[in-house]
């Protein structure tokens, strides 16, 4: 008789055991699994434009392939792309950025991750207003830091405030992460409040990472305030992260960027050089074209999102037990669903989302993914026809639950 040698069990590091799979991707995966089985699912889950990449941008990518632009580039991105990013900000905000202030990577998510690894040490605390984008806390934690959560109020449309940040600050505070327009709430911070937060960060010698991925999508006369307005004055404090994914419907191209002090760019460039090296040369060529374009295709997206939002918010508020504030920007609404807790086995946002997927074939993201368990996120980055169908299904499913 042959006895097999004892095999040791797999051992994973604590840093990976402590982080969670992205809940937004988890919803997408489950919805896609149902669709693969032939079910008709109205998918309000993904934060992805339902529009194609603008034709001129796609054509630039094709030209890059045809001319053989398919090799490695500088790990920080091509100078042409970094110059284009710098020029875009210089034109908008009167800054004097150069390519040395810019790094391009495989999505804004990578640059946020790189920044955490470069700026956060064990024991450092990073303040994140709640509700937050799902990856912020895990990125801080992975770097060895501790995410600390600042409250926002639904009555103020979840906009971040200095008061909320100060209430949780400590001597261990290393930085603040702001996301405006916000995912998941659509909140847009006011310029006055942002200036207070910038000045406070300077006074405390802590960094401010400002994620403005949804900068183009702001509604109802609200105005996007960018931390870039204070970059020239406080280059050691202000860091801006952005992405091509939402504005230019380039999610699959994986291209984002960060603007920061050259020493910070150099630091995160070192990290990137040992992880992914350069972003795709083809995506960089397409992004350079997008940044130089007239944005007419982007304007079409904006108009469509505005129309969808105008219909969706009152339609959701008309359903008993749901309450939703008008979002300032992005392409999400964040309705309060807690009045349904305690009914039909629903006890939190996850079980509420499960009920809608199982009983209505509608996918939403539970608010627990964003640190706000009384809510769910509904994306209106889908056609008006599907939005109407999804709302109809939600209303019918909840009516059955309440019968």
C-alpha positions as CSV (number, residue, x, y, z in Angstrom):
1,X,0.0,0.0,0.0
2,X,1.4,3.4,-1.0
3,X,0.8,6.2,1.4
4,X,0.7,9.7,-0.1
5,X,2.9,12.2,1.6
6,X,1.1,14.8,3.7
7,X,0.4,17.9,1.7
8,X,0.6,21.2,3.5
9,X,-2.5,23.4,3.2
10,X,-2.4,26.6,1.2
11,X,-1.4,29.6,3.1
12,X,-2.3,33.1,2.1
13,X,-1.0,36.4,3.5
14,X,-3.1,38.4,5.9
15,X,-3.0,41.4,3.5
16,X,-5.0,39.4,0.8
17,X,-7.2,37.6,3.4
18,X,-8.3,41.0,4.8
19,X,-9.6,42.4,1.5
20,X,-12.9,41.6,-0.1
21,X,-13.8,40.9,-3.7
22,X,-15.3,44.0,-5.2
23,X,-19.1,43.8,-4.4
24,X,-19.9,45.6,-7.6
25,X,-18.2,42.9,-9.7
26,X,-19.8,40.3,-7.5
27,X,-23.3,41.6,-8.5
28,X,-22.2,41.8,-12.1
29,X,-21.0,38.2,-12.1
30,X,-24.2,36.8,-10.5
31,X,-26.4,38.8,-13.0
32,X,-24.3,37.6,-15.9
33,X,-24.6,34.0,-14.6
34,X,-28.4,34.3,-14.7
35,X,-28.3,35.9,-18.1
36,X,-26.1,33.0,-19.4
37,X,-28.9,30.6,-18.3
38,X,-31.4,32.6,-20.4
39,X,-33.0,34.8,-17.8
40,X,-33.8,38.4,-18.8
41,X,-32.1,40.5,-16.1
42,X,-32.4,44.3,-15.9
43,X,-28.9,45.1,-14.8
44,X,-28.7,48.3,-12.7
45,X,-25.4,47.1,-11.2
46,X,-22.3,48.0,-13.2
47,X,-20.8,51.5,-13.2
48,X,-20.1,51.4,-16.9
49,X,-21.4,53.6,-19.7
50,X,-23.8,51.8,-22.1
51,X,-22.4,53.9,-25.0
52,X,-19.7,52.8,-27.4
53,X,-16.3,54.4,-27.3
54,X,-16.4,57.4,-29.6
55,X,-15.6,56.4,-33.1
56,X,-12.6,58.8,-33.5
57,X,-11.1,57.3,-30.3
58,X,-11.5,53.7,-31.5
59,X,-10.1,54.7,-34.9
60,X,-6.9,56.1,-33.1
61,X,-6.5,52.7,-31.4
62,X,-6.8,50.9,-34.7
63,X,-4.3,53.2,-36.4
64,X,-1.9,52.5,-33.5
65,X,-2.1,48.8,-34.3
66,X,-1.8,49.3,-38.0
67,X,1.4,51.4,-37.7
68,X,2.9,48.9,-35.3
69,X,2.6,51.0,-32.1
70,X,2.4,47.8,-30.1
71,X,5.6,47.8,-28.0
72,X,6.6,48.9,-24.5
73,X,6.5,52.6,-23.7
74,X,7.9,54.5,-20.8
75,X,6.4,52.9,-17.6
76,X,4.8,56.3,-16.7
77,X,3.1,56.5,-20.1
78,X,4.1,58.2,-23.4
79,X,5.2,61.8,-23.3
80,X,2.5,62.6,-25.8
81,X,-0.2,61.3,-23.6
82,X,1.2,62.9,-20.4
83,X,1.6,66.2,-22.2
84,X,-2.0,66.0,-23.4
85,X,-3.3,65.4,-19.8
86,X,-1.2,68.3,-18.6
87,X,-2.4,70.5,-21.3
88,X,-6.0,69.7,-20.6
89,X,-5.6,70.8,-16.9
90,X,-3.6,73.8,-17.9
91,X,-6.3,75.0,-20.2
92,X,-9.0,74.5,-17.7
93,X,-7.4,75.8,-14.5
94,X,-4.5,78.0,-15.6
95,X,-1.9,75.6,-14.1
96,X,1.6,75.1,-15.6
97,X,1.7,71.3,-15.4
98,X,4.3,69.4,-17.4
99,X,4.7,65.7,-18.2
100,X,6.7,65.2,-15.0
101,X,3.6,65.9,-13.0
102,X,1.6,63.1,-14.7
103,X,1.5,59.3,-14.7
104,X,-0.8,57.1,-16.8
105,X,-1.7,53.6,-15.7
106,X,-4.1,50.8,-16.2
107,X,-7.1,52.7,-15.0
108,X,-7.6,55.3,-12.3
109,X,-7.9,52.3,-9.9
110,X,-4.2,51.4,-10.4
111,X,-3.0,54.9,-9.7
112,X,-5.1,55.1,-6.5
113,X,-3.6,51.7,-5.4
114,X,-0.1,52.9,-6.3
115,X,-0.7,56.1,-4.2
116,X,-1.7,54.1,-1.2
117,X,1.4,51.9,-1.4
118,X,3.6,55.0,-1.8
119,X,2.1,57.2,0.8
120,X,0.6,55.0,3.6
121,X,2.6,53.1,6.2
122,X,1.5,50.8,9.0
123,X,-0.4,52.7,11.6
124,X,-1.4,55.6,9.3
125,X,-5.0,56.5,9.1
126,X,-6.7,57.7,6.0
127,X,-10.1,59.5,6.2
128,X,-12.8,58.5,3.7
129,X,-16.2,60.1,3.7
130,X,-19.1,57.6,3.7
131,X,-20.7,56.4,1.4
132,X,-17.4,55.6,-0.4
133,X,-16.3,53.9,-3.6
134,X,-15.8,50.2,-2.8
135,X,-12.1,50.0,-3.3
136,X,-10.9,52.9,-1.1
137,X,-10.9,51.1,2.2
138,X,-9.4,47.9,0.9
139,X,-6.6,49.8,-0.8
140,X,-5.7,51.7,2.4
141,X,-5.8,48.4,4.3
142,X,-3.7,46.6,1.8
143,X,-1.0,49.3,2.2
144,X,-1.0,48.7,6.0
145,X,-3.1,51.7,6.9
146,X,-6.4,52.1,8.7
147,X,-9.4,53.5,6.9
148,X,-11.4,56.0,9.1
149,X,-14.9,56.9,8.0
150,X,-16.3,60.4,8.0
151,X,-20.1,60.8,8.1
152,X,-22.1,62.6,5.5
153,X,-25.8,63.4,5.7
154,X,-28.5,62.3,3.2
155,X,-30.2,65.7,4.0
156,X,-27.1,67.3,2.5
157,X,-27.1,64.9,-0.5
158,X,-24.2,63.0,1.1
159,X,-21.7,65.9,0.3
160,X,-18.4,65.6,2.2
161,X,-17.8,68.4,4.7
162,X,-14.8,69.6,6.7
163,X,-16.8,69.1,9.9
164,X,-17.3,65.4,9.2
165,X,-13.6,65.0,8.5
166,X,-12.4,66.9,11.5
167,X,-14.7,64.8,13.7
168,X,-12.7,61.6,13.0
169,X,-9.2,63.1,12.6
170,X,-6.4,62.1,15.0
171,X,-2.6,62.5,15.3
172,X,-2.3,59.4,13.1
173,X,-4.2,61.0,10.2
174,X,-2.0,60.7,7.1
175,X,-4.4,61.7,4.4
176,X,-8.0,62.2,3.1
177,X,-9.6,60.7,0.0
178,X,-12.4,62.6,-1.7
179,X,-14.5,61.4,-4.6
180,X,-16.6,64.0,-6.4
181,X,-18.9,63.5,-8.2
182,X,-19.3,60.6,-5.9
183,X,-19.8,56.9,-6.6
184,X,-22.3,55.7,-5.3
185,X,-24.3,58.8,-4.3
186,X,-23.6,61.3,-7.1
187,X,-22.7,63.9,-4.5
188,X,-20.7,66.9,-5.7
189,X,-18.7,68.8,-3.1
190,X,-19.0,72.6,-3.2
191,X,-16.0,74.7,-4.1
192,X,-16.2,76.5,-0.7
193,X,-16.2,73.2,1.3
194,X,-13.4,71.8,-0.9
195,X,-11.3,74.9,-0.2
196,X,-11.8,74.4,3.5
197,X,-10.7,70.8,3.3
198,X,-7.6,71.6,1.2
199,X,-6.5,74.3,3.7
200,X,-7.1,71.9,6.6
201,X,-5.0,69.2,4.9
202,X,-2.2,71.7,4.4
203,X,-2.3,72.8,8.0
204,X,-2.2,69.2,9.2
205,X,0.5,68.2,6.7
206,X,-1.6,65.4,5.3
207,X,-2.2,64.5,1.7
208,X,-5.5,65.0,-0.2
209,X,-6.3,62.5,-3.0
210,X,-9.1,63.9,-5.1
211,X,-10.8,61.3,-7.4
212,X,-12.8,63.2,-10.1
213,X,-13.5,60.2,-12.4
214,X,-17.1,61.5,-13.1
215,X,-16.2,65.2,-13.5
216,X,-18.1,65.7,-16.7
217,X,-21.4,64.4,-15.4
218,X,-22.8,67.1,-13.1
219,X,-26.5,68.2,-13.3
220,X,-29.1,70.8,-12.3
221,X,-26.8,73.8,-12.3
222,X,-24.3,72.2,-9.9
223,X,-20.7,72.9,-10.7
224,X,-17.8,70.5,-10.6
225,X,-15.1,71.8,-8.2
226,X,-11.7,70.3,-8.8
227,X,-8.9,70.2,-6.3
228,X,-6.6,71.0,-9.2
229,X,-7.5,74.7,-8.5
230,X,-5.2,74.5,-5.5
231,X,-2.5,72.3,-7.0
232,X,-0.1,75.2,-7.9
233,X,-0.3,76.6,-4.4
234,X,0.0,73.3,-2.6
235,X,1.7,70.7,-4.9
236,X,2.9,68.7,-1.9
237,X,-0.6,68.2,-0.6
238,X,-3.0,67.9,-3.6
239,X,-3.1,64.8,-5.8
240,X,-5.8,64.4,-8.5
241,X,-6.8,61.1,-10.0
242,X,-8.9,60.7,-13.2
243,X,-9.9,58.1,-15.7
244,X,-10.8,57.7,-19.4
245,X,-13.4,55.1,-18.5
246,X,-16.5,57.0,-17.7
247,X,-16.2,60.3,-19.6
248,X,-15.1,58.6,-22.9
249,X,-16.8,55.2,-22.4
250,X,-13.4,53.5,-22.4
251,X,-13.8,51.1,-19.5
252,X,-12.2,48.1,-21.3
253,X,-9.3,50.1,-22.6
254,X,-8.0,50.4,-19.0
255,X,-6.5,53.9,-19.0
256,X,-6.4,56.3,-16.0
257,X,-3.9,58.8,-14.6
258,X,-2.8,60.8,-11.7
259,X,-1.4,64.3,-11.4
260,X,0.9,65.1,-8.5
261,X,4.2,66.5,-7.3
262,X,7.0,65.0,-9.5
263,X,8.5,63.2,-6.4
264,X,5.2,61.5,-5.9
265,X,4.9,60.6,-9.6
266,X,8.4,59.2,-9.5
267,X,7.6,57.1,-6.4
268,X,4.4,55.6,-7.8
269,X,6.2,55.2,-11.1
270,X,8.7,52.9,-9.4
271,X,5.8,50.8,-8.0
272,X,4.2,50.6,-11.4
273,X,7.5,49.7,-13.1
274,X,7.6,46.5,-11.0
275,X,3.9,45.6,-11.3
276,X,2.5,46.3,-14.7
277,X,5.1,48.5,-16.4
278,X,3.4,50.8,-18.9
279,X,-0.3,50.8,-19.7
280,X,-1.3,49.5,-23.2
281,X,0.4,51.4,-26.0
282,X,-2.8,51.1,-28.0
283,X,-5.0,52.5,-25.2
284,X,-2.5,55.4,-24.8
285,X,-2.9,56.3,-28.4
286,X,-6.7,56.2,-28.2
287,X,-6.6,58.3,-25.0
288,X,-4.4,60.9,-26.5
289,X,-7.0,61.3,-29.3
290,X,-9.8,61.5,-26.9
291,X,-8.2,64.3,-24.9
292,X,-7.6,66.3,-28.0
293,X,-11.1,65.7,-29.4
294,X,-14.2,68.0,-29.3
295,X,-16.1,65.9,-26.8
296,X,-19.3,65.9,-28.9
297,X,-19.9,62.2,-28.3
298,X,-19.4,62.8,-24.5
299,X,-22.0,65.6,-24.7
300,X,-24.5,63.0,-26.2
301,X,-23.9,60.8,-23.2
302,X,-24.4,63.7,-20.8
303,X,-27.8,64.6,-22.4
304,X,-28.9,61.0,-22.2
305,X,-27.9,60.6,-18.5
306,X,-29.6,63.8,-17.7
307,X,-32.9,62.6,-19.3
308,X,-32.7,59.2,-17.6
309,X,-32.0,60.8,-14.2
310,X,-34.9,63.2,-14.6
311,X,-37.3,60.2,-15.2
312,X,-35.8,57.7,-12.7
313,X,-35.6,59.7,-9.5
314,X,-39.3,60.6,-9.3
315,X,-40.2,57.1,-10.5
316,X,-38.3,55.5,-7.7
317,X,-39.7,57.9,-5.1
318,X,-43.2,57.0,-6.3
319,X,-42.7,53.4,-5.1
320,X,-43.8,52.9,-1.5
321,X,-40.9,52.4,0.9
322,X,-38.2,53.9,-1.3
323,X,-36.8,57.3,-0.8
324,X,-34.1,58.9,-3.1
325,X,-32.4,62.3,-3.1
326,X,-31.7,64.0,-6.3
327,X,-28.0,63.2,-7.1
328,X,-25.8,66.1,-8.1
329,X,-23.8,64.1,-10.6
330,X,-22.3,60.8,-11.9
331,X,-24.9,58.2,-13.2
332,X,-26.2,56.6,-10.0
333,X,-29.1,57.1,-7.6
334,X,-28.8,55.8,-4.0
335,X,-32.3,55.2,-2.6
336,X,-33.0,54.4,1.1
337,X,-34.6,51.0,1.4
338,X,-34.6,50.4,5.1
339,X,-38.4,50.5,5.4
340,X,-38.4,47.1,3.8
341,X,-36.1,45.5,6.4
342,X,-38.0,43.0,8.4
343,X,-40.3,41.9,5.6
344,X,-40.1,38.7,3.7
345,X,-36.7,37.7,5.0
346,X,-35.1,41.1,4.1
347,X,-32.9,42.4,6.9
348,X,-30.2,44.4,5.2
349,X,-29.2,45.9,1.8
350,X,-27.7,42.6,0.7
351,X,-30.9,40.6,1.3
352,X,-32.9,43.4,-0.4
353,X,-30.7,43.2,-3.5
354,X,-30.9,39.4,-3.4
355,X,-34.7,39.6,-3.3
356,X,-34.8,41.9,-6.3
357,X,-32.5,39.7,-8.3
358,X,-34.4,36.5,-7.4
359,X,-37.9,37.8,-7.6
360,X,-37.8,40.6,-10.1
361,X,-34.7,39.7,-12.1
362,X,-33.3,43.2,-11.4
363,X,-29.7,43.7,-10.3
364,X,-28.8,46.5,-7.9
365,X,-25.7,46.9,-5.6
366,X,-26.2,46.7,-1.9
367,X,-25.3,49.8,0.0
368,X,-23.2,47.7,2.5
369,X,-20.6,47.7,-0.3
370,X,-20.3,51.4,0.1
371,X,-20.5,51.5,3.9
372,X,-24.2,52.5,3.9
373,X,-26.4,49.5,4.6
374,X,-29.7,51.3,4.5
375,X,-29.3,52.0,0.8
376,X,-28.8,50.4,-2.6
377,X,-27.1,51.8,-5.7
378,X,-29.0,51.9,-9.0
379,X,-27.0,52.7,-12.1
380,X,-28.8,54.5,-14.9
381,X,-26.0,53.8,-17.4
382,X,-28.5,51.7,-19.4
383,X,-31.2,52.5,-21.9
384,X,-34.5,54.3,-21.0
385,X,-36.4,51.2,-22.1
386,X,-34.5,49.0,-19.6
387,X,-34.8,51.6,-16.9
388,X,-38.6,51.7,-17.3
389,X,-38.8,47.9,-17.3
390,X,-36.6,47.7,-14.2
391,X,-38.6,50.2,-12.2
392,X,-41.8,48.3,-13.2
393,X,-40.3,45.0,-12.0
394,X,-39.1,46.6,-8.7
395,X,-42.5,48.1,-8.0
396,X,-44.3,44.8,-8.7
397,X,-41.9,42.7,-6.6
398,X,-42.2,45.0,-3.6
399,X,-46.0,45.1,-3.9
400,X,-46.0,41.3,-3.8
401,X,-43.8,41.4,-0.7
402,X,-46.1,43.9,1.0
403,X,-49.3,41.9,0.2
